[in-house]
Amino acid sequence: MKVILAENAGFCFGVKRAIKLAFESAKNSNPPIYSLGPLIHNPQQVEFLSQKGIYEISDLESLKPDDVLIIRSHGTTPSVIDFAKTKGIKVVDATCPFVVNAQKLAQKLNSEGYQVVIVGEGDHPEVIGIMGFANNSAWVIDNANAVSDLPHKKRIGVIAQTTQSFENFREVTSALLGRCDELRAFNTICHATAQRQESAKELAQKVDLMIVIGGRNSANTNRLATLCSQYVPTYHIETAEEIDESWFNGIETVGVTAGASTPEWIINDVIEKLRLINKHN
């Protein structure tokens, strides 16, 4: 059985940057330090961070002046940052630069009188954060079918959750043309996300089965699994322990890819498990 790892898999630039800032903060400050929500969408890496004194919290009420708060790669709302600073909490901003770009565009479009539309998932922390920069007045649309229920607007400005597929962004944008007099669209999809999706798609068409590694709470990992499943049987796992040897009966080639929040050590564990299965068969 041949195992092929996708060309683009694992940590993206934004996640690497967030983790680097977290470790630097832990080194320069006395732990514990805190992130509002999981720093990245990978439970195993979040657990590893907690062992280093970097803890996930659900709100800021428990923090005291001079405590250190890391804004995760997904970003947050302006009100959260303002509250933290008012309370005297030290803020380390690890928001992904691609997310920052989307936030700034949302703020600019809103200030210029456009109805902001975010193509993405309404309950995702990145989208919630971007909403805050649009004065919480943006529409969040997850697919083109939802556009038919929207009222007509004079001007609409469209941006994308950074982990969206370009196909979905294009379909929603095209559908919105019939809902306004003027439309401005900005492709704010992360380049790494697009590359990861494209390499996964290419690999899925060359193998008999795909393994997609990453947190089940990770939007970009779930999207990779959905994309791969359009071409070949696909299994979404978080760790090597979830692999079932029976999946590979009669399988000659296996493709492996991983979401942007998946650490290299988990990918290596999966590759090693597949190699052991291959030796047994």
Secondary structure as GFF3:
##gff-version 3
##sequence-region A 1 281
A	DSSP	beta_strand	2	5	.	.	.	ID=ss1
A	DSSP	alpha_helix	13	28	.	.	.	ID=ss2
A	DSSP	beta_strand	33	36	.	.	.	ID=ss3
A	DSSP	alpha_helix	43	51	.	.	.	ID=ss4
A	DSSP	beta_strand	54	57	.	.	.	ID=ss5
A	DSSP	beta_strand	68	71	.	.	.	ID=ss6
A	DSSP	alpha_helix	78	86	.	.	.	ID=ss7
A	DSSP	beta_strand	90	93	.	.	.	ID=ss8
A	DSSP	alpha_helix	97	111	.	.	.	ID=ss9
A	DSSP	beta_strand	115	119	.	.	.	ID=ss10
A	DSSP	alpha_helix	125	133	.	.	.	ID=ss11
A	DSSP	beta_strand	139	141	.	.	.	ID=ss12
A	DSSP	three_ten_helix	144	149	.	.	.	ID=ss13
A	DSSP	beta_strand	153	160	.	.	.	ID=ss14
A	DSSP	alpha_helix	166	176	.	.	.	ID=ss15
A	DSSP	three_ten_helix	177	179	.	.	.	ID=ss16
A	DSSP	beta_strand	180	185	.	.	.	ID=ss17
A	DSSP	alpha_helix	191	204	.	.	.	ID=ss18
A	DSSP	beta_strand	209	213	.	.	.	ID=ss19
A	DSSP	alpha_helix	219	229	.	.	.	ID=ss20
A	DSSP	beta_strand	234	237	.	.	.	ID=ss21
A	DSSP	three_ten_helix	240	242	.	.	.	ID=ss22
A	DSSP	three_ten_helix	245	248	.	.	.	ID=ss23
A	DSSP	beta_strand	253	258	.	.	.	ID=ss24
A	DSSP	alpha_helix	264	280	.	.	.	ID=ss25
###
